[in-house]
Amino acid sequence: MTSTRTRLRPGHAVGRAVAVAMLMAGTSVFGVSTALADDGPSVPPGTEATSVPPVKVDPNDPDLKMPEGGTLAPAKVLDIVQVVEDQGGEERREDSNASIKFALQAEVLFGKDSAKLSSAAKSRIAAVAAEIKKQNATKVRVFGFTDNLGSSAHGDVLSKQRADAVHSVLAQSLDSNVTFEIRGYGEQYPIASNANEEGRKKNRRVEVSFPRGNAS
């Protein structure tokens, strides 16, 4: 296989060396941040840009050698995500530098094929509301999801109804200055395989996300 190298003018050698060195040192870090850090309210979950495949680098390329006296810029970590899930998978919490997201399984909140909250649901939602207050968040997103069983249209309606139900309880616990974005995505954006019941159970969920601290 023949490799092609592009030579830069001498004045560009330092910039090229710095860029490639940062790529070699930080590929895994940037891969994580790209996939998980985009939390904009207008971007549906699961549509974030994917990480770029690793680039082959020839370590013997003379254009990559650091000139005498040259230095590398310090590495920069864009975001780190910590994920905690209870043993039964009924509740999942994701913490990043910028936001917090709770994923509550539908079986904990609702009856089968229903949008009526169960007796255990309100205590779960109250705990989420307490965290929203703790973070002083004023923008909250409530997204509903289903598995791929049944018609897509039914899943869209049911997921929105469930998101509305969770929003109703949250709104009662939070200040009037908190604004909500409520959506039902049906079977879109699964977080597990729909080929088995274990995965479908995880996909039937309501997610509540909000900025951390003063990020709102």
Summary of the structure (lengths in Angstrom):
residues: 216
radius of gyration: 22.6
end to end distance: 51.8
largest distance: 70.4
contacts: 588
relative contact order: 0.15
helix: 37%
strand: 18%
